[in-house]
Amino acid sequence: MRVGTILGIAALLLAGATAVYWFSLARQVSLPEDRTAFVATWLFAAALGVSAFFKRPGILGGIPATLSIIIGLFLPFTIYVSPQTLGDGTIKVGDPLPHFSAPTDKGEIFDSKSLSGHLVLIKFFRAHW
């Protein structure tokens, strides 16, 4: 097997495994605040994919190398263009629920005071992409 093919496959395995782990954490809503390790790993996988082409990988290594370059550049780009920051007055676990009202999908007005005295879990999730 050619060196370029091995590099291409290794690059795709690295980029793919890191992406699978990233989306697993996203599904659990537990992405780390410091995402440097993810970005560095994806960029390294992209660089490994590029280096595979210098070793003439053939079709068997060229496709994984190309995919690793796409994954390795696209995912850090999405992190860069949509950073998640906490605004002023952010609600944290254990904080009392502030009063609010909003229309429901049936057009009725929901008032947060109706939840008073009950344990409530409210989950807001904004993906990074």
Rosetta constraint file for C-alpha pairs under 8 A:
AtomPair CA 1 CA 5 HARMONIC 6.76 0.50
AtomPair CA 1 CA 6 HARMONIC 7.15 0.50
AtomPair CA 2 CA 6 HARMONIC 6.48 0.50
AtomPair CA 2 CA 55 HARMONIC 7.84 0.50
AtomPair CA 2 CA 56 HARMONIC 7.78 0.50
AtomPair CA 2 CA 57 HARMONIC 6.19 0.50
AtomPair CA 3 CA 7 HARMONIC 6.18 0.50
AtomPair CA 3 CA 52 HARMONIC 7.47 0.50
AtomPair CA 3 CA 55 HARMONIC 6.26 0.50
AtomPair CA 3 CA 56 HARMONIC 7.96 0.50
AtomPair CA 3 CA 57 HARMONIC 6.85 0.50
AtomPair CA 4 CA 8 HARMONIC 6.05 0.50
AtomPair CA 4 CA 51 HARMONIC 7.64 0.50
AtomPair CA 4 CA 52 HARMONIC 4.28 0.50
AtomPair CA 4 CA 53 HARMONIC 6.25 0.50
AtomPair CA 4 CA 54 HARMONIC 7.19 0.50
AtomPair CA 4 CA 55 HARMONIC 4.47 0.50
AtomPair CA 4 CA 56 HARMONIC 5.40 0.50
AtomPair CA 4 CA 57 HARMONIC 3.85 0.50
AtomPair CA 4 CA 58 HARMONIC 7.56 0.50
AtomPair CA 4 CA 61 HARMONIC 6.27 0.50
AtomPair CA 4 CA 62 HARMONIC 7.93 0.50
AtomPair CA 5 CA 9 HARMONIC 6.16 0.50
AtomPair CA 5 CA 52 HARMONIC 6.77 0.50
AtomPair CA 5 CA 56 HARMONIC 7.70 0.50
AtomPair CA 5 CA 57 HARMONIC 4.31 0.50
AtomPair CA 5 CA 58 HARMONIC 6.73 0.50
AtomPair CA 5 CA 60 HARMONIC 6.22 0.50
AtomPair CA 5 CA 61 HARMONIC 3.65 0.50
AtomPair CA 5 CA 62 HARMONIC 6.86 0.50
AtomPair CA 6 CA 10 HARMONIC 6.02 0.50
AtomPair CA 6 CA 52 HARMONIC 7.84 0.50
AtomPair CA 6 CA 57 HARMONIC 7.79 0.50
AtomPair CA 6 CA 61 HARMONIC 6.70 0.50
AtomPair CA 7 CA 11 HARMONIC 5.96 0.50
AtomPair CA 7 CA 48 HARMONIC 6.44 0.50
AtomPair CA 7 CA 49 HARMONIC 6.70 0.50
AtomPair CA 7 CA 51 HARMONIC 7.48 0.50
AtomPair CA 7 CA 52 HARMONIC 5.12 0.50
AtomPair CA 7 CA 61 HARMONIC 7.40 0.50
AtomPair CA 7 CA 65 HARMONIC 7.49 0.50
AtomPair CA 8 CA 12 HARMONIC 6.29 0.50
AtomPair CA 8 CA 48 HARMONIC 7.09 0.50
AtomPair CA 8 CA 49 HARMONIC 5.27 0.50
AtomPair CA 8 CA 52 HARMONIC 5.33 0.50
AtomPair CA 8 CA 53 HARMONIC 7.94 0.50
AtomPair CA 8 CA 57 HARMONIC 7.16 0.50
AtomPair CA 8 CA 61 HARMONIC 4.84 0.50
AtomPair CA 8 CA 62 HARMONIC 6.36 0.50
AtomPair CA 8 CA 63 HARMONIC 7.63 0.50
AtomPair CA 8 CA 64 HARMONIC 5.23 0.50
AtomPair CA 8 CA 65 HARMONIC 4.03 0.50
AtomPair CA 8 CA 66 HARMONIC 7.82 0.50
AtomPair CA 8 CA 68 HARMONIC 7.58 0.50
AtomPair CA 9 CA 13 HARMONIC 6.16 0.50
AtomPair CA 9 CA 61 HARMONIC 6.02 0.50
AtomPair CA 9 CA 64 HARMONIC 5.40 0.50
AtomPair CA 9 CA 65 HARMONIC 6.59 0.50
AtomPair CA 10 CA 14 HARMONIC 6.14 0.50
AtomPair CA 10 CA 48 HARMONIC 7.98 0.50
AtomPair CA 11 CA 15 HARMONIC 6.13 0.50
AtomPair CA 11 CA 45 HARMONIC 4.76 0.50
AtomPair CA 11 CA 46 HARMONIC 6.93 0.50
AtomPair CA 11 CA 48 HARMONIC 5.49 0.50
AtomPair CA 11 CA 49 HARMONIC 5.42 0.50
AtomPair CA 11 CA 64 HARMONIC 7.30 0.50
AtomPair CA 11 CA 65 HARMONIC 6.32 0.50
AtomPair CA 11 CA 68 HARMONIC 5.67 0.50
AtomPair CA 12 CA 16 HARMONIC 5.70 0.50
AtomPair CA 12 CA 45 HARMONIC 7.02 0.50
AtomPair CA 12 CA 49 HARMONIC 7.52 0.50
AtomPair CA 12 CA 64 HARMONIC 5.35 0.50
AtomPair CA 12 CA 65 HARMONIC 6.29 0.50
AtomPair CA 12 CA 67 HARMONIC 6.50 0.50
AtomPair CA 12 CA 68 HARMONIC 4.53 0.50
AtomPair CA 13 CA 17 HARMONIC 5.83 0.50
AtomPair CA 14 CA 18 HARMONIC 6.14 0.50
AtomPair CA 14 CA 41 HARMONIC 7.66 0.50
AtomPair CA 14 CA 42 HARMONIC 7.72 0.50
AtomPair CA 14 CA 45 HARMONIC 6.07 0.50
AtomPair CA 15 CA 19 HARMONIC 6.12 0.50
AtomPair CA 15 CA 41 HARMONIC 7.29 0.50
AtomPair CA 15 CA 42 HARMONIC 5.56 0.50
AtomPair CA 15 CA 45 HARMONIC 5.51 0.50
AtomPair CA 15 CA 46 HARMONIC 7.71 0.50
AtomPair CA 15 CA 68 HARMONIC 5.74 0.50
AtomPair CA 15 CA 71 HARMONIC 6.39 0.50
AtomPair CA 15 CA 72 HARMONIC 6.09 0.50
AtomPair CA 16 CA 20 HARMONIC 6.10 0.50
AtomPair CA 16 CA 68 HARMONIC 7.52 0.50
AtomPair CA 16 CA 71 HARMONIC 7.62 0.50
AtomPair CA 17 CA 21 HARMONIC 6.20 0.50
AtomPair CA 18 CA 22 HARMONIC 6.07 0.50
AtomPair CA 18 CA 38 HARMONIC 7.02 0.50
AtomPair CA 18 CA 41 HARMONIC 7.41 0.50
AtomPair CA 18 CA 42 HARMONIC 7.33 0.50
AtomPair CA 19 CA 23 HARMONIC 6.17 0.50
AtomPair CA 20 CA 24 HARMONIC 6.08 0.50
AtomPair CA 21 CA 25 HARMONIC 6.28 0.50
AtomPair CA 22 CA 26 HARMONIC 6.20 0.50
AtomPair CA 22 CA 31 HARMONIC 7.37 0.50
AtomPair CA 22 CA 38 HARMONIC 7.82 0.50
AtomPair CA 23 CA 27 HARMONIC 6.04 0.50
AtomPair CA 24 CA 28 HARMONIC 6.49 0.50
AtomPair CA 25 CA 29 HARMONIC 6.10 0.50
AtomPair CA 25 CA 30 HARMONIC 5.24 0.50
AtomPair CA 25 CA 31 HARMONIC 5.38 0.50
AtomPair CA 26 CA 30 HARMONIC 6.02 0.50
AtomPair CA 26 CA 31 HARMONIC 5.64 0.50
AtomPair CA 26 CA 127 HARMONIC 7.57 0.50
AtomPair CA 29 CA 125 HARMONIC 7.40 0.50
AtomPair CA 35 CA 39 HARMONIC 6.36 0.50
AtomPair CA 36 CA 40 HARMONIC 5.96 0.50
AtomPair CA 37 CA 41 HARMONIC 6.04 0.50
AtomPair CA 38 CA 42 HARMONIC 6.20 0.50
AtomPair CA 39 CA 43 HARMONIC 6.10 0.50
AtomPair CA 39 CA 75 HARMONIC 7.82 0.50
AtomPair CA 39 CA 76 HARMONIC 5.38 0.50
AtomPair CA 40 CA 44 HARMONIC 6.00 0.50
AtomPair CA 41 CA 45 HARMONIC 6.15 0.50
AtomPair CA 41 CA 72 HARMONIC 7.91 0.50
AtomPair CA 42 CA 46 HARMONIC 6.21 0.50
AtomPair CA 42 CA 71 HARMONIC 7.17 0.50
AtomPair CA 42 CA 72 HARMONIC 4.17 0.50
AtomPair CA 42 CA 73 HARMONIC 6.94 0.50
AtomPair CA 42 CA 75 HARMONIC 7.56 0.50
AtomPair CA 42 CA 76 HARMONIC 7.12 0.50
AtomPair CA 43 CA 47 HARMONIC 6.16 0.50
AtomPair CA 43 CA 72 HARMONIC 5.15 0.50
AtomPair CA 43 CA 73 HARMONIC 6.38 0.50
AtomPair CA 43 CA 76 HARMONIC 7.69 0.50
AtomPair CA 44 CA 48 HARMONIC 6.06 0.50
AtomPair CA 44 CA 72 HARMONIC 7.47 0.50
AtomPair CA 45 CA 49 HARMONIC 6.12 0.50
AtomPair CA 45 CA 68 HARMONIC 6.11 0.50
AtomPair CA 45 CA 69 HARMONIC 6.97 0.50
AtomPair CA 45 CA 72 HARMONIC 5.81 0.50
AtomPair CA 46 CA 50 HARMONIC 6.27 0.50
AtomPair CA 46 CA 65 HARMONIC 7.87 0.50
AtomPair CA 46 CA 68 HARMONIC 5.49 0.50
AtomPair CA 46 CA 69 HARMONIC 4.09 0.50
AtomPair CA 46 CA 70 HARMONIC 7.32 0.50
AtomPair CA 46 CA 71 HARMONIC 7.43 0.50
AtomPair CA 46 CA 72 HARMONIC 4.64 0.50
AtomPair CA 46 CA 73 HARMONIC 6.53 0.50
AtomPair CA 47 CA 51 HARMONIC 6.12 0.50
AtomPair CA 47 CA 69 HARMONIC 7.24 0.50
AtomPair CA 48 CA 52 HARMONIC 6.19 0.50
AtomPair CA 48 CA 65 HARMONIC 7.72 0.50
AtomPair CA 49 CA 53 HARMONIC 6.95 0.50
AtomPair CA 49 CA 64 HARMONIC 7.70 0.50
AtomPair CA 49 CA 65 HARMONIC 4.23 0.50
AtomPair CA 49 CA 66 HARMONIC 6.51 0.50
AtomPair CA 49 CA 68 HARMONIC 5.81 0.50
AtomPair CA 49 CA 69 HARMONIC 5.65 0.50
AtomPair CA 50 CA 54 HARMONIC 7.15 0.50
AtomPair CA 50 CA 65 HARMONIC 6.87 0.50
AtomPair CA 50 CA 66 HARMONIC 7.89 0.50
AtomPair CA 50 CA 69 HARMONIC 6.93 0.50
AtomPair CA 51 CA 55 HARMONIC 6.93 0.50
AtomPair CA 52 CA 56 HARMONIC 6.75 0.50
AtomPair CA 52 CA 57 HARMONIC 6.15 0.50
AtomPair CA 52 CA 61 HARMONIC 7.59 0.50
AtomPair CA 52 CA 62 HARMONIC 7.62 0.50
AtomPair CA 52 CA 65 HARMONIC 6.51 0.50
AtomPair CA 53 CA 57 HARMONIC 5.97 0.50
AtomPair CA 53 CA 62 HARMONIC 6.96 0.50
AtomPair CA 53 CA 65 HARMONIC 7.49 0.50
AtomPair CA 57 CA 61 HARMONIC 4.74 0.50
AtomPair CA 57 CA 62 HARMONIC 5.51 0.50
AtomPair CA 58 CA 62 HARMONIC 5.69 0.50
AtomPair CA 59 CA 63 HARMONIC 6.14 0.50
AtomPair CA 60 CA 64 HARMONIC 7.43 0.50
AtomPair CA 61 CA 65 HARMONIC 6.07 0.50
AtomPair CA 62 CA 66 HARMONIC 6.04 0.50
AtomPair CA 63 CA 67 HARMONIC 6.23 0.50
AtomPair CA 64 CA 68 HARMONIC 6.05 0.50
AtomPair CA 65 CA 69 HARMONIC 6.28 0.50
AtomPair CA 66 CA 70 HARMONIC 6.33 0.50
AtomPair CA 67 CA 71 HARMONIC 6.12 0.50
AtomPair CA 68 CA 72 HARMONIC 5.62 0.50
AtomPair CA 69 CA 73 HARMONIC 6.03 0.50
AtomPair CA 70 CA 74 HARMONIC 5.79 0.50
AtomPair CA 71 CA 75 HARMONIC 6.00 0.50
AtomPair CA 72 CA 76 HARMONIC 7.00 0.50
AtomPair CA 73 CA 77 HARMONIC 6.26 0.50
AtomPair CA 74 CA 78 HARMONIC 6.35 0.50
AtomPair CA 75 CA 79 HARMONIC 6.45 0.50
AtomPair CA 76 CA 80 HARMONIC 6.16 0.50
AtomPair CA 77 CA 81 HARMONIC 6.23 0.50
AtomPair CA 78 CA 82 HARMONIC 6.28 0.50
AtomPair CA 78 CA 128 HARMONIC 7.16 0.50
AtomPair CA 78 CA 129 HARMONIC 5.63 0.50
AtomPair CA 79 CA 83 HARMONIC 6.07 0.50
AtomPair CA 79 CA 128 HARMONIC 6.32 0.50
AtomPair CA 79 CA 129 HARMONIC 6.98 0.50
AtomPair CA 82 CA 128 HARMONIC 5.85 0.50
AtomPair CA 82 CA 129 HARMONIC 6.45 0.50
AtomPair CA 83 CA 128 HARMONIC 6.73 0.50
AtomPair CA 84 CA 128 HARMONIC 6.71 0.50
AtomPair CA 86 CA 90 HARMONIC 6.38 0.50
AtomPair CA 91 CA 95 HARMONIC 6.22 0.50
AtomPair CA 91 CA 97 HARMONIC 7.80 0.50
AtomPair CA 97 CA 112 HARMONIC 7.81 0.50
AtomPair CA 98 CA 112 HARMONIC 7.73 0.50
AtomPair CA 99 CA 111 HARMONIC 7.57 0.50
AtomPair CA 99 CA 112 HARMONIC 5.59 0.50
AtomPair CA 99 CA 113 HARMONIC 6.56 0.50
AtomPair CA 100 CA 111 HARMONIC 6.08 0.50
AtomPair CA 100 CA 112 HARMONIC 5.51 0.50
AtomPair CA 100 CA 113 HARMONIC 7.94 0.50
AtomPair CA 101 CA 109 HARMONIC 6.57 0.50
AtomPair CA 101 CA 110 HARMONIC 5.33 0.50
AtomPair CA 101 CA 111 HARMONIC 4.36 0.50
AtomPair CA 101 CA 112 HARMONIC 6.13 0.50
AtomPair CA 102 CA 109 HARMONIC 5.55 0.50
AtomPair CA 102 CA 110 HARMONIC 5.33 0.50
AtomPair CA 102 CA 111 HARMONIC 6.83 0.50
AtomPair CA 103 CA 107 HARMONIC 5.44 0.50
AtomPair CA 103 CA 108 HARMONIC 5.39 0.50
AtomPair CA 103 CA 109 HARMONIC 4.38 0.50
AtomPair CA 103 CA 110 HARMONIC 5.86 0.50
AtomPair CA 104 CA 108 HARMONIC 5.34 0.50
AtomPair CA 104 CA 109 HARMONIC 6.07 0.50
AtomPair CA 104 CA 110 HARMONIC 6.27 0.50
AtomPair CA 112 CA 116 HARMONIC 7.45 0.50
AtomPair CA 115 CA 119 HARMONIC 7.94 0.50
AtomPair CA 115 CA 120 HARMONIC 7.39 0.50
